Amino acid sequence: MSRLRVSGGRSTAARVITGVGAVIALIEVIYILMILLGANAANAFVEFMRAIAEPLALFFPGLFQLENYQVGVLINYGLAAVFWLVLTGLIARIVR
């Protein structure tokens, strides 16, 4: 019985870790979409999302300096989203 409980706990922990990665990636994707769709940068929600997305993007913003700002945001923040999905997926697999 105790083995089943430990296994269930590991599975739950792995799901939580995967969920955290998905939420972080979703934040990055929402920020990318706001930039690509031309959201008003002075809007409080856009500023809030930028304040969350930038630190979560770690070292990716500015990784590729492109002439087109929107393409640069798409690539740099998109890489950050993929990074979080892969990292949390690996950690969840180890926990599981």
N, CA, C and O atoms as a CHARMM CRD file, in Angstrom:
* protein
*
  384
    1    1 MET  N      0.80400  -1.18800   0.00000 PROA 1      0.00000
    2    1 MET  CA     0.00000   0.00000   0.00000 PROA 1      0.00000
    3    1 MET  C      0.85500   1.26300   0.00000 PROA 1      0.00000
    4    1 MET  O      0.54000   2.22200  -0.70500 PROA 1      0.00000
    5    2 SER  N      1.93200   1.27400   0.78300 PROA 2      0.00000
    6    2 SER  CA     2.74200   2.48000   0.85300 PROA 2      0.00000
    7    2 SER  C      3.42100   2.76700  -0.48200 PROA 2      0.00000
    8    2 SER  O      3.67800   3.92400  -0.81600 PROA 2      0.00000
    9    3 ARG  N      3.70800   1.72800  -1.23500 PROA 3      0.00000
   10    3 ARG  CA     4.32900   1.93800  -2.54100 PROA 3      0.00000
   11    3 ARG  C      3.37000   2.64500  -3.48600 PROA 3      0.00000
   12    3 ARG  O      3.79000   3.50200  -4.26400 PROA 3      0.00000
   13    4 LEU  N      2.11600   2.30600  -3.43200 PROA 4      0.00000
   14    4 LEU  CA     1.11800   2.96600  -4.26400 PROA 4      0.00000
   15    4 LEU  C      0.98500   4.43600  -3.90100 PROA 4      0.00000
   16    4 LEU  O      0.83200   5.28000  -4.78300 PROA 4      0.00000
   17    5 ARG  N      1.04100   4.74400  -2.63900 PROA 5      0.00000
   18    5 ARG  CA     0.92800   6.13600  -2.20900 PROA 5      0.00000
   19    5 ARG  C      2.13800   6.95000  -2.66100 PROA 5      0.00000
   20    5 ARG  O      1.98700   8.08900  -3.10100 PROA 5      0.00000
   21    6 VAL  N      3.30800   6.39000  -2.56000 PROA 6      0.00000
   22    6 VAL  CA     4.52000   7.09300  -2.99500 PROA 6      0.00000
   23    6 VAL  C      4.45600   7.32600  -4.49600 PROA 6      0.00000
   24    6 VAL  O      4.77400   8.41500  -4.97300 PROA 6      0.00000
   25    7 SER  N      4.05000   6.31500  -5.23200 PROA 7      0.00000
   26    7 SER  CA     3.95000   6.45000  -6.68000 PROA 7      0.00000
   27    7 SER  C      2.92700   7.51300  -7.05700 PROA 7      0.00000
   28    7 SER  O      3.16100   8.30700  -7.96800 PROA 7      0.00000
   29    8 GLY  N      1.79600   7.53000  -6.36000 PROA 8      0.00000
   30    8 GLY  CA     0.77700   8.53600  -6.62600 PROA 8      0.00000
   31    8 GLY  C      1.26800   9.92800  -6.30100 PROA 8      0.00000
   32    8 GLY  O      0.94800  10.87900  -7.01500 PROA 8      0.00000
   33    9 GLY  N      2.04400  10.06800  -5.23400 PROA 9      0.00000
   34    9 GLY  CA     2.60900  11.36100  -4.86300 PROA 9      0.00000
   35    9 GLY  C      3.60500  11.85300  -5.88400 PROA 9      0.00000
   36    9 GLY  O      3.65600  13.04400  -6.19200 PROA 9      0.00000
   37   10 ARG  N      4.39400  10.94200  -6.40700 PROA 10     0.00000
   38   10 ARG  CA     5.36200  11.31900  -7.44400 PROA 10     0.00000
   39   10 ARG  C      4.64400  11.76500  -8.70400 PROA 10     0.00000
   40   10 ARG  O      5.04600  12.73000  -9.35500 PROA 10     0.00000
   41   11 SER  N      3.57900  11.05300  -9.04100 PROA 11     0.00000
   42   11 SER  CA     2.81700  11.40800 -10.23000 PROA 11     0.00000
   43   11 SER  C      2.18500  12.78700 -10.07400 PROA 11     0.00000
   44   11 SER  O      2.17000  13.58300 -11.01300 PROA 11     0.00000
   45   12 THR  N      1.67000  13.05800  -8.89400 PROA 12     0.00000
   46   12 THR  CA     1.06800  14.37000  -8.63400 PROA 12     0.00000
   47   12 THR  C      2.12800  15.46100  -8.69800 PROA 12     0.00000
   48   12 THR  O      1.89200  16.51900  -9.28200 PROA 12     0.00000
   49   13 ALA  N      3.27200  15.22100  -8.11500 PROA 13     0.00000
   50   13 ALA  CA     4.35800  16.20300  -8.15600 PROA 13     0.00000
   51   13 ALA  C      4.80100  16.45400  -9.59500 PROA 13     0.00000
   52   13 ALA  O      5.07300  17.59400  -9.97200 PROA 13     0.00000
   53   14 ALA  N      4.87500  15.40600 -10.38800 PROA 14     0.00000
   54   14 ALA  CA     5.26800  15.55800 -11.78700 PROA 14     0.00000
   55   14 ALA  C      4.23000  16.38100 -12.55000 PROA 14     0.00000
   56   14 ALA  O      4.58400  17.20500 -13.39300 PROA 14     0.00000
   57   15 ARG  N      2.94900  16.15600 -12.25300 PROA 15     0.00000
   58   15 ARG  CA     1.89900  16.94200 -12.91600 PROA 15     0.00000
   59   15 ARG  C      1.96700  18.40900 -12.51800 PROA 15     0.00000
   60   15 ARG  O      1.75000  19.28900 -13.35100 PROA 15     0.00000
   61   16 VAL  N      2.26400  18.67800 -11.25600 PROA 16     0.00000
   62   16 VAL  CA     2.38800  20.06400 -10.79200 PROA 16     0.00000
   63   16 VAL  C      3.56000  20.74600 -11.48600 PROA 16     0.00000
   64   16 VAL  O      3.43900  21.88800 -11.92900 PROA 16     0.00000
   65   17 ILE  N      4.68400  20.06000 -11.58200 PROA 17     0.00000
   66   17 ILE  CA     5.86500  20.62100 -12.24100 PROA 17     0.00000
   67   17 ILE  C      5.56800  20.90200 -13.71300 PROA 17     0.00000
   68   17 ILE  O      5.92600  21.96000 -14.23100 PROA 17     0.00000
   69   18 THR  N      4.92200  19.96800 -14.37800 PROA 18     0.00000
   70   18 THR  CA     4.55400  20.16900 -15.77600 PROA 18     0.00000
   71   18 THR  C      3.58700  21.33200 -15.91400 PROA 18     0.00000
   72   18 THR  O      3.68700  22.11900 -16.85600 PROA 18     0.00000
   73   19 GLY  N      2.65500  21.44300 -14.98400 PROA 19     0.00000
   74   19 GLY  CA     1.69300  22.54900 -15.00600 PROA 19     0.00000
   75   19 GLY  C      2.35400  23.89700 -14.83100 PROA 19     0.00000
   76   19 GLY  O      1.98300  24.86600 -15.49300 PROA 19     0.00000
   77   20 VAL  N      3.32900  23.96700 -13.94400 PROA 20     0.00000
   78   20 VAL  CA     4.06700  25.22100 -13.74500 PROA 20     0.00000
   79   20 VAL  C      4.77400  25.62600 -15.03800 PROA 20     0.00000
   80   20 VAL  O      4.74900  26.79500 -15.42300 PROA 20     0.00000
   81   21 GLY  N      5.39700  24.66800 -15.69800 PROA 21     0.00000
   82   21 GLY  CA     6.06200  24.96400 -16.97200 PROA 21     0.00000
   83   21 GLY  C      5.07300  25.43300 -18.02600 PROA 21     0.00000
   84   21 GLY  O      5.37600  26.33600 -18.80600 PROA 21     0.00000
   85   22 ALA  N      3.89700  24.82800 -18.05500 PROA 22     0.00000
   86   22 ALA  CA     2.87700  25.22400 -19.02200 PROA 22     0.00000
   87   22 ALA  C      2.38100  26.64100 -18.74900 PROA 22     0.00000
   88   22 ALA  O      2.14700  27.40200 -19.68800 PROA 22     0.00000
   89   23 VAL  N      2.22000  27.00300 -17.49000 PROA 23     0.00000
   90   23 VAL  CA     1.77200  28.35600 -17.14000 PROA 23     0.00000
   91   23 VAL  C      2.82400  29.38900 -17.53800 PROA 23     0.00000
   92   23 VAL  O      2.48900  30.44100 -18.08200 PROA 23     0.00000
   93   24 ILE  N      4.08500  29.09000 -17.27000 PROA 24     0.00000
   94   24 ILE  CA     5.15900  30.02000 -17.65400 PROA 24     0.00000
   95   24 ILE  C      5.20400  30.17400 -19.17100 PROA 24     0.00000
   96   24 ILE  O      5.33800  31.28800 -19.67700 PROA 24     0.00000
   97   25 ALA  N      5.09500  29.07000 -19.89500 PROA 25     0.00000
   98   25 ALA  CA     5.09900  29.13500 -21.35400 PROA 25     0.00000
   99   25 ALA  C      3.88300  29.92200 -21.85600 PROA 25     0.00000
  100   25 ALA  O      3.99200  30.67300 -22.82600 PROA 25     0.00000
  101   26 LEU  N      2.73700  29.75700 -21.21000 PROA 26     0.00000
  102   26 LEU  CA     1.53500  30.49300 -21.60300 PROA 26     0.00000
  103   26 LEU  C      1.72300  31.99100 -21.40700 PROA 26     0.00000
  104   26 LEU  O      1.28300  32.78400 -22.23800 PROA 26     0.00000
  105   27 ILE  N      2.36600  32.37900 -20.32700 PROA 27     0.00000
  106   27 ILE  CA     2.65500  33.79900 -20.09200 PROA 27     0.00000
  107   27 ILE  C      3.51900  34.34300 -21.22100 PROA 27     0.00000
  108   27 ILE  O      3.26200  35.43200 -21.73400 PROA 27     0.00000
  109   28 GLU  N      4.53700  33.59300 -21.60400 PROA 28     0.00000
  110   28 GLU  CA     5.41100  34.02800 -22.70000 PROA 28     0.00000
  111   28 GLU  C      4.62500  34.14400 -24.00900 PROA 28     0.00000
  112   28 GLU  O      4.80000  35.11000 -24.75300 PROA 28     0.00000
  113   29 VAL  N      3.77500  33.18000 -24.28800 PROA 29     0.00000
  114   29 VAL  CA     3.00200  33.18700 -25.52600 PROA 29     0.00000
  115   29 VAL  C      2.02100  34.35700 -25.53700 PROA 29     0.00000
  116   29 VAL  O      1.85500  35.00200 -26.57200 PROA 29     0.00000
  117   30 ILE  N      1.37400  34.64000 -24.42100 PROA 30     0.00000
  118   30 ILE  CA     0.45300  35.77800 -24.36000 PROA 30     0.00000
  119   30 ILE  C      1.20200  37.07100 -24.62400 PROA 30     0.00000
  120   30 ILE  O      0.70800  37.93800 -25.34500 PROA 30     0.00000
  121   31 TYR  N      2.38500  37.20900 -24.05000 PROA 31     0.00000
  122   31 TYR  CA     3.18500  38.41700 -24.28600 PROA 31     0.00000
  123   31 TYR  C      3.58300  38.52700 -25.76400 PROA 31     0.00000
  124   31 TYR  O      3.52400  39.60800 -26.34900 PROA 31     0.00000
  125   32 ILE  N      3.98200  37.41300 -26.35300 PROA 32     0.00000
  126   32 ILE  CA     4.33400  37.40900 -27.77900 PROA 32     0.00000
  127   32 ILE  C      3.13300  37.85900 -28.60800 PROA 32     0.00000
  128   32 ILE  O      3.27400  38.70300 -29.49300 PROA 32     0.00000
  129   33 LEU  N      1.96600  37.30700 -28.33200 PROA 33     0.00000
  130   33 LEU  CA     0.77300  37.66400 -29.08900 PROA 33     0.00000
  131   33 LEU  C      0.41800  39.13200 -28.93100 PROA 33     0.00000
  132   33 LEU  O      0.00400  39.77400 -29.89600 PROA 33     0.00000
  133   34 MET  N      0.57300  39.67000 -27.73400 PROA 34     0.00000
  134   34 MET  CA     0.28400  41.09000 -27.53600 PROA 34     0.00000
  135   34 MET  C      1.21800  41.96700 -28.36800 PROA 34     0.00000
  136   34 MET  O      0.78800  42.97200 -28.93500 PROA 34     0.00000
  137   35 ILE  N      2.47800  41.59200 -28.44000 PROA 35     0.00000
  138   35 ILE  CA     3.43300  42.36400 -29.24400 PROA 35     0.00000
  139   35 ILE  C      3.10700  42.22500 -30.72700 PROA 35     0.00000
  140   35 ILE  O      3.07800  43.21900 -31.45200 PROA 35     0.00000
  141   36 LEU  N      2.86300  40.99800 -31.17900 PROA 36     0.00000
  142   36 LEU  CA     2.59500  40.76500 -32.59600 PROA 36     0.00000
  143   36 LEU  C      1.29400  41.41600 -33.05700 PROA 36     0.00000
  144   36 LEU  O      1.19000  41.86100 -34.20100 PROA 36     0.00000
  145   37 LEU  N      0.31300  41.47200 -32.17600 PROA 37     0.00000
  146   37 LEU  CA    -0.97300  42.04600 -32.54800 PROA 37     0.00000
  147   37 LEU  C     -1.03500  43.54800 -32.30300 PROA 37     0.00000
  148   37 LEU  O     -2.06100  44.17900 -32.56000 PROA 37     0.00000
  149   38 GLY  N      0.04900  44.11900 -31.81000 PROA 38     0.00000
  150   38 GLY  CA     0.14200  45.56600 -31.65400 PROA 38     0.00000
  151   38 GLY  C     -0.61900  46.12000 -30.46700 PROA 38     0.00000
  152   38 GLY  O     -1.23300  47.18100 -30.57300 PROA 38     0.00000
  153   39 ALA  N     -0.59200  45.43600 -29.35500 PROA 39     0.00000
  154   39 ALA  CA    -1.27900  45.92000 -28.15600 PROA 39     0.00000
  155   39 ALA  C     -0.66000  47.23200 -27.68700 PROA 39     0.00000
  156   39 ALA  O      0.53300  47.46900 -27.87700 PROA 39     0.00000
  157   40 ASN  N     -1.46100  48.06200 -27.08700 PROA 40     0.00000
  158   40 ASN  CA    -1.03000  49.35900 -26.57900 PROA 40     0.00000
  159   40 ASN  C     -0.03500  49.14300 -25.44000 PROA 40     0.00000
  160   40 ASN  O     -0.40000  48.60900 -24.39200 PROA 40     0.00000
  161   41 ALA  N      1.20100  49.54800 -25.63400 PROA 41     0.00000
  162   41 ALA  CA     2.25400  49.32700 -24.64300 PROA 41     0.00000
  163   41 ALA  C      2.01100  50.09500 -23.35300 PROA 41     0.00000
  164   41 ALA  O      2.56100  49.73500 -22.31300 PROA 41     0.00000
  165   42 ALA  N      1.19300  51.15000 -23.40100 PROA 42     0.00000
  166   42 ALA  CA     0.90100  51.94400 -22.20700 PROA 42     0.00000
  167   42 ALA  C     -0.22600  51.34900 -21.37800 PROA 42     0.00000
  168   42 ALA  O     -0.49300  51.82400 -20.27400 PROA 42     0.00000
  169   43 ASN  N     -0.88900  50.32300 -21.88500 PROA 43     0.00000
  170   43 ASN  CA    -1.97900  49.67900 -21.16800 PROA 43     0.00000
  171   43 ASN  C     -1.43900  48.95700 -19.94300 PROA 43     0.00000
  172   43 ASN  O     -0.36800  48.35200 -19.99200 PROA 43     0.00000
  173   44 ALA  N     -2.18100  49.02100 -18.85000 PROA 44     0.00000
  174   44 ALA  CA    -1.73200  48.42500 -17.59100 PROA 44     0.00000
  175   44 ALA  C     -1.55900  46.90800 -17.70300 PROA 44     0.00000
  176   44 ALA  O     -0.61700  46.35200 -17.13800 PROA 44     0.00000
  177   45 PHE  N     -2.46700  46.23100 -18.43200 PROA 45     0.00000
  178   45 PHE  CA    -2.35100  44.77900 -18.55900 PROA 45     0.00000
  179   45 PHE  C     -1.11700  44.40200 -19.37300 PROA 45     0.00000
  180   45 PHE  O     -0.42100  43.44100 -19.04300 PROA 45     0.00000
  181   46 VAL  N     -0.84900  45.15300 -20.43100 PROA 46     0.00000
  182   46 VAL  CA     0.34000  44.87800 -21.24700 PROA 46     0.00000
  183   46 VAL  C      1.59900  45.10100 -20.41900 PROA 46     0.00000
  184   46 VAL  O      2.53600  44.30700 -20.49500 PROA 46     0.00000
  185   47 GLU  N      1.63200  46.16000 -19.63800 PROA 47     0.00000
  186   47 GLU  CA     2.77700  46.41400 -18.76500 PROA 47     0.00000
  187   47 GLU  C      2.93300  45.30600 -17.72700 PROA 47     0.00000
  188   47 GLU  O      4.04800  44.87800 -17.42800 PROA 47     0.00000
  189   48 PHE  N      1.80200  44.84200 -17.17700 PROA 48     0.00000
  190   48 PHE  CA     1.83500  43.75000 -16.20400 PROA 48     0.00000
  191   48 PHE  C      2.40100  42.47200 -16.82600 PROA 48     0.00000
  192   48 PHE  O      3.24500  41.80700 -16.22600 PROA 48     0.00000
  193   49 MET  N      1.93700  42.13400 -18.02200 PROA 49     0.00000
  194   49 MET  CA     2.42900  40.93300 -18.69200 PROA 49     0.00000
  195   49 MET  C      3.91200  41.05500 -19.03900 PROA 49     0.00000
  196   49 MET  O      4.66200  40.08500 -18.93200 PROA 49     0.00000
  197   50 ARG  N      4.33000  42.25300 -19.45300 PROA 50     0.00000
  198   50 ARG  CA     5.75200  42.46100 -19.74700 PROA 50     0.00000
  199   50 ARG  C      6.58100  42.29200 -18.48700 PROA 50     0.00000
  200   50 ARG  O      7.65700  41.69700 -18.52200 PROA 50     0.00000
  201   51 ALA  N      6.07500  42.82200 -17.35500 PROA 51     0.00000
  202   51 ALA  CA     6.80100  42.72400 -16.09100 PROA 51     0.00000
  203   51 ALA  C      6.93600  41.26900 -15.63600 PROA 51     0.00000
  204   51 ALA  O      7.89400  40.92100 -14.94400 PROA 51     0.00000
  205   52 ILE  N      5.99500  40.43400 -16.01600 PROA 52     0.00000
  206   52 ILE  CA     6.08400  39.01300 -15.66400 PROA 52     0.00000
  207   52 ILE  C      6.91900  38.25200 -16.69400 PROA 52     0.00000
  208   52 ILE  O      7.75100  37.42200 -16.32800 PROA 52     0.00000
  209   53 ALA  N      6.70000  38.53300 -17.97600 PROA 53     0.00000
  210   53 ALA  CA     7.33600  37.76200 -19.04900 PROA 53     0.00000
  211   53 ALA  C      8.84700  37.98400 -19.13200 PROA 53     0.00000
  212   53 ALA  O      9.60200  37.04300 -19.37500 PROA 53     0.00000
  213   54 GLU  N      9.28000  39.21300 -18.93200 PROA 54     0.00000
  214   54 GLU  CA    10.71000  39.49400 -19.09100 PROA 54     0.00000
  215   54 GLU  C     11.59000  38.70700 -18.11900 PROA 54     0.00000
  216   54 GLU  O     12.55900  38.09100 -18.56400 PROA 54     0.00000
  217   55 PRO  N     11.30400  38.69700 -16.81300 PROA 55     0.00000
  218   55 PRO  CA    12.17400  37.90600 -15.92000 PROA 55     0.00000
  219   55 PRO  C     12.08800  36.40400 -16.18900 PROA 55     0.00000
  220   55 PRO  O     13.07600  35.68700 -16.02700 PROA 55     0.00000
  221   56 LEU  N     10.92200  35.92800 -16.59600 PROA 56     0.00000
  222   56 LEU  CA    10.76700  34.50500 -16.87500 PROA 56     0.00000
  223   56 LEU  C     11.48100  34.08300 -18.15400 PROA 56     0.00000
  224   56 LEU  O     11.77500  32.90400 -18.35000 PROA 56     0.00000
  225   57 ALA  N     11.75800  35.05400 -19.02100 PROA 57     0.00000
  226   57 ALA  CA    12.45000  34.75000 -20.27400 PROA 57     0.00000
  227   57 ALA  C     13.95000  34.56100 -20.06000 PROA 57     0.00000
  228   57 ALA  O     14.67600  34.19000 -20.98200 PROA 57     0.00000
  229   58 LEU  N     14.40500  34.81900 -18.83500 PROA 58     0.00000
  230   58 LEU  CA    15.80000  34.62400 -18.44500 PROA 58     0.00000
  231   58 LEU  C     16.74700  35.35600 -19.37700 PROA 58     0.00000
  232   58 LEU  O     16.67000  36.57900 -19.49200 PROA 58     0.00000
  233   59 PHE  N     17.62900  34.64400 -20.03900 PROA 59     0.00000
  234   59 PHE  CA    18.66700  35.23100 -20.88400 PROA 59     0.00000
  235   59 PHE  C     18.25500  35.28200 -22.35500 PROA 59     0.00000
  236   59 PHE  O     19.05700  35.69700 -23.19200 PROA 59     0.00000
  237   60 PHE  N     17.04800  34.88000 -22.69200 PROA 60     0.00000
  238   60 PHE  CA    16.64600  34.81000 -24.09600 PROA 60     0.00000
  239   60 PHE  C     16.37600  36.16300 -24.75600 PROA 60     0.00000
  240   60 PHE  O     16.72900  36.32600 -25.92400 PROA 60     0.00000
  241   61 PRO  N     15.76300  37.15500 -24.06800 PROA 61     0.00000
  242   61 PRO  CA    15.57500  38.44800 -24.74400 PROA 61     0.00000
  243   61 PRO  C     16.91700  39.04200 -25.14700 PROA 61     0.00000
  244   61 PRO  O     17.82800  39.15300 -24.32700 PROA 61     0.00000
  245   62 GLY  N     17.03100  39.41500 -26.39300 PROA 62     0.00000
  246   62 GLY  CA    18.27400  39.97200 -26.90600 PROA 62     0.00000
  247   62 GLY  C     19.23800  38.92000 -27.41200 PROA 62     0.00000
  248   62 GLY  O     20.32800  39.25700 -27.87400 PROA 62     0.00000
  249   63 LEU  N     18.86500  37.66100 -27.33700 PROA 63     0.00000
  250   63 LEU  CA    19.74400  36.59900 -27.82100 PROA 63     0.00000
  251   63 LEU  C     19.97300  36.75800 -29.32700 PROA 63     0.00000
  252   63 LEU  O     21.09700  36.64200 -29.81400 PROA 63     0.00000
  253   64 PHE  N     18.89200  37.02500 -30.04500 PROA 64     0.00000
  254   64 PHE  CA    18.97800  37.29000 -31.47900 PROA 64     0.00000
  255   64 PHE  C     18.55800  38.72800 -31.72600 PROA 64     0.00000
  256   64 PHE  O     17.41300  39.10100 -31.47400 PROA 64     0.00000
  257   65 GLN  N     19.48600  39.53100 -32.21700 PROA 65     0.00000
  258   65 GLN  CA    19.21500  40.92500 -32.54400 PROA 65     0.00000
  259   65 GLN  C     18.76600  41.00700 -34.00100 PROA 65     0.00000
  260   65 GLN  O     19.58400  40.92500 -34.91800 PROA 65     0.00000
  261   66 LEU  N     17.48100  41.16700 -34.20100 PROA 66     0.00000
  262   66 LEU  CA    16.93700  41.22500 -35.54800 PROA 66     0.00000
  263   66 LEU  C     16.44600  42.63200 -35.85200 PROA 66     0.00000
  264   66 LEU  O     16.09300  43.37900 -34.94000 PROA 66     0.00000
  265   67 GLU  N     16.42200  42.99200 -37.11600 PROA 67     0.00000
  266   67 GLU  CA    15.94900  44.31900 -37.50500 PROA 67     0.00000
  267   67 GLU  C     14.46800  44.49200 -37.19200 PROA 67     0.00000
  268   67 GLU  O     14.04700  45.56800 -36.76700 PROA 67     0.00000
  269   68 ASN  N     13.69000  43.46200 -37.39500 PROA 68     0.00000
  270   68 ASN  CA    12.26000  43.51600 -37.11400 PROA 68     0.00000
  271   68 ASN  C     12.03100  43.16400 -35.64200 PROA 68     0.00000
  272   68 ASN  O     12.28300  42.03500 -35.22100 PROA 68     0.00000
  273   69 TYR  N     11.55500  44.13000 -34.87200 PROA 69     0.00000
  274   69 TYR  CA    11.35700  43.94100 -33.43700 PROA 69     0.00000
  275   69 TYR  C     10.38000  42.81100 -33.14300 PROA 69     0.00000
  276   69 TYR  O     10.61300  42.00800 -32.24000 PROA 69     0.00000
  277   70 GLN  N      9.29400  42.74400 -33.89600 PROA 70     0.00000
  278   70 GLN  CA     8.27200  41.73100 -33.65300 PROA 70     0.00000
  279   70 GLN  C      8.80700  40.31600 -33.88600 PROA 70     0.00000
  280   70 GLN  O      8.50400  39.40400 -33.11700 PROA 70     0.00000
  281   71 VAL  N      9.58900  40.13700 -34.92600 PROA 71     0.00000
  282   71 VAL  CA    10.17500  38.82300 -35.18800 PROA 71     0.00000
  283   71 VAL  C     11.18100  38.46900 -34.08600 PROA 71     0.00000
  284   71 VAL  O     11.28000  37.31400 -33.67200 PROA 71     0.00000
  285   72 GLY  N     11.91400  39.46500 -33.62400 PROA 72     0.00000
  286   72 GLY  CA    12.84900  39.23600 -32.53100 PROA 72     0.00000
  287   72 GLY  C     12.14500  38.78400 -31.26300 PROA 72     0.00000
  288   72 GLY  O     12.60700  37.86600 -30.58400 PROA 72     0.00000
  289   73 VAL  N     11.02000  39.43100 -30.94100 PROA 73     0.00000
  290   73 VAL  CA    10.24300  39.03200 -29.76400 PROA 73     0.00000
  291   73 VAL  C      9.71300  37.61900 -29.95300 PROA 73     0.00000
  292   73 VAL  O      9.76200  36.80400 -29.03200 PROA 73     0.00000
  293   74 LEU  N      9.20600  37.32900 -31.14500 PROA 74     0.00000
  294   74 LEU  CA     8.67500  35.99600 -31.42300 PROA 74     0.00000
  295   74 LEU  C      9.74400  34.91900 -31.21000 PROA 74     0.00000
  296   74 LEU  O      9.48800  33.90200 -30.56600 PROA 74     0.00000
  297   75 ILE  N     10.92200  35.14700 -31.74600 PROA 75     0.00000
  298   75 ILE  CA    11.98600  34.14600 -31.64500 PROA 75     0.00000
  299   75 ILE  C     12.53500  34.05100 -30.21500 PROA 75     0.00000
  300   75 ILE  O     12.63800  32.95600 -29.66300 PROA 75     0.00000
  301   76 ASN  N     12.88300  35.18600 -29.62200 PROA 76     0.00000
  302   76 ASN  CA    13.51200  35.16800 -28.30000 PROA 76     0.00000
  303   76 ASN  C     12.56900  34.67400 -27.20400 PROA 76     0.00000
  304   76 ASN  O     12.94100  33.81500 -26.40500 PROA 76     0.00000
  305   77 TYR  N     11.36500  35.20700 -27.16600 PROA 77     0.00000
  306   77 TYR  CA    10.42100  34.78100 -26.12900 PROA 77     0.00000
  307   77 TYR  C      9.83200  33.41200 -26.45600 PROA 77     0.00000
  308   77 TYR  O      9.45400  32.66700 -25.55200 PROA 77     0.00000
  309   78 GLY  N      9.75200  33.08000 -27.73000 PROA 78     0.00000
  310   78 GLY  CA     9.31900  31.74200 -28.11700 PROA 78     0.00000
  311   78 GLY  C     10.31700  30.69000 -27.66300 PROA 78     0.00000
  312   78 GLY  O      9.93200  29.61700 -27.20100 PROA 78     0.00000
  313   79 LEU  N     11.59100  30.99900 -27.79600 PROA 79     0.00000
  314   79 LEU  CA    12.62900  30.08300 -27.29300 PROA 79     0.00000
  315   79 LEU  C     12.53400  29.92200 -25.77500 PROA 79     0.00000
  316   79 LEU  O     12.74200  28.83100 -25.24400 PROA 79     0.00000
  317   80 ALA  N     12.22200  31.01400 -25.08600 PROA 80     0.00000
  318   80 ALA  CA    12.05700  30.93700 -23.63400 PROA 80     0.00000
  319   80 ALA  C     10.88500  30.02200 -23.27200 PROA 80     0.00000
  320   80 ALA  O     10.98400  29.23100 -22.33400 PROA 80     0.00000
  321   81 ALA  N      9.78500  30.12500 -24.00700 PROA 81     0.00000
  322   81 ALA  CA     8.62100  29.27100 -23.74700 PROA 81     0.00000
  323   81 ALA  C      8.97400  27.80000 -23.97000 PROA 81     0.00000
  324   81 ALA  O      8.62400  26.94100 -23.16000 PROA 81     0.00000
  325   82 VAL  N      9.66100  27.52000 -25.06100 PROA 82     0.00000
  326   82 VAL  CA    10.07200  26.13900 -25.33900 PROA 82     0.00000
  327   82 VAL  C     11.04800  25.65000 -24.27200 PROA 82     0.00000
  328   82 VAL  O     10.96300  24.50500 -23.82800 PROA 82     0.00000
  329   83 PHE  N     11.95800  26.50300 -23.86600 PROA 83     0.00000
  330   83 PHE  CA    12.92300  26.15200 -22.81500 PROA 83     0.00000
  331   83 PHE  C     12.20000  25.70800 -21.54500 PROA 83     0.00000
  332   83 PHE  O     12.53800  24.67400 -20.96900 PROA 83     0.00000
  333   84 TRP  N     11.20200  26.48700 -21.10300 PROA 84     0.00000
  334   84 TRP  CA    10.48100  26.14100 -19.87800 PROA 84     0.00000
  335   84 TRP  C      9.71300  24.83800 -20.03000 PROA 84     0.00000
  336   84 TRP  O      9.66800  24.03700 -19.09600 PROA 84     0.00000
  337   85 LEU  N      9.11000  24.61300 -21.19100 PROA 85     0.00000
  338   85 LEU  CA     8.38900  23.35700 -21.39800 PROA 85     0.00000
  339   85 LEU  C      9.32900  22.15800 -21.35100 PROA 85     0.00000
  340   85 LEU  O      9.01000  21.13500 -20.74600 PROA 85     0.00000
  341   86 VAL  N     10.47800  22.28700 -21.98600 PROA 86     0.00000
  342   86 VAL  CA    11.45100  21.18700 -22.00400 PROA 86     0.00000
  343   86 VAL  C     12.04400  20.97100 -20.60500 PROA 86     0.00000
  344   86 VAL  O     12.14000  19.83600 -20.14000 PROA 86     0.00000
  345   87 LEU  N     12.43500  22.04900 -19.94500 PROA 87     0.00000
  346   87 LEU  CA    13.04700  21.93300 -18.61500 PROA 87     0.00000
  347   87 LEU  C     12.08500  21.30300 -17.61700 PROA 87     0.00000
  348   87 LEU  O     12.45100  20.35800 -16.91800 PROA 87     0.00000
  349   88 THR  N     10.87500  21.80700 -17.54300 PROA 88     0.00000
  350   88 THR  CA     9.92700  21.24700 -16.57900 PROA 88     0.00000
  351   88 THR  C      9.50700  19.83200 -16.96900 PROA 88     0.00000
  352   88 THR  O      9.20600  19.01500 -16.09900 PROA 88     0.00000
  353   89 GLY  N      9.48400  19.53700 -18.26400 PROA 89     0.00000
  354   89 GLY  CA     9.20400  18.17500 -18.70000 PROA 89     0.00000
  355   89 GLY  C     10.27700  17.20400 -18.24400 PROA 89     0.00000
  356   89 GLY  O      9.97300  16.09900 -17.79300 PROA 89     0.00000
  357   90 LEU  N     11.53500  17.61500 -18.36100 PROA 90     0.00000
  358   90 LEU  CA    12.64100  16.77600 -17.89400 PROA 90     0.00000
  359   90 LEU  C     12.62300  16.58300 -16.38400 PROA 90     0.00000
  360   90 LEU  O     12.84000  15.48100 -15.88200 PROA 90     0.00000
  361   91 ILE  N     12.36000  17.67800 -15.66900 PROA 91     0.00000
  362   91 ILE  CA    12.29500  17.56900 -14.20400 PROA 91     0.00000
  363   91 ILE  C     11.13500  16.67000 -13.79200 PROA 91     0.00000
  364   91 ILE  O     11.27500  15.85800 -12.87800 PROA 91     0.00000
  365   92 ALA  N     10.00200  16.80700 -14.45300 PROA 92     0.00000
  366   92 ALA  CA     8.84400  15.96000 -14.13600 PROA 92     0.00000
  367   92 ALA  C      9.15300  14.49000 -14.41600 PROA 92     0.00000
  368   92 ALA  O      8.73900  13.60800 -13.66400 PROA 92     0.00000
  369   93 ARG  N      9.86900  14.23800 -15.48400 PROA 93     0.00000
  370   93 ARG  CA    10.24200  12.85300 -15.80900 PROA 93     0.00000
  371   93 ARG  C     11.16900  12.27600 -14.74800 PROA 93     0.00000
  372   93 ARG  O     11.03800  11.10900 -14.37800 PROA 93     0.00000
  373   94 ILE  N     12.10000  13.07900 -14.25700 PROA 94     0.00000
  374   94 ILE  CA    13.00400  12.62100 -13.20200 PROA 94     0.00000
  375   94 ILE  C     12.22700  12.33800 -11.92100 PROA 94     0.00000
  376   94 ILE  O     12.46600  11.33500 -11.24900 PROA 94     0.00000
  377   95 VAL  N     11.30000  13.22400 -11.59300 PROA 95     0.00000
  378   95 VAL  CA    10.49200  13.03800 -10.38000 PROA 95     0.00000
  379   95 VAL  C      9.62700  11.79800 -10.48600 PROA 95     0.00000
  380   95 VAL  O      9.47700  11.04400  -9.52400 PROA 95     0.00000
  381   96 ARG  N      9.06400  11.59700 -11.65700 PROA 96     0.00000
  382   96 ARG  CA     8.18300  10.46000 -11.86900 PROA 96     0.00000
  383   96 ARG  C      8.96400   9.18200 -11.73500 PROA 96     0.00000
  384   96 ARG  O      8.40100   8.09600 -11.87800 PROA 96     0.00000
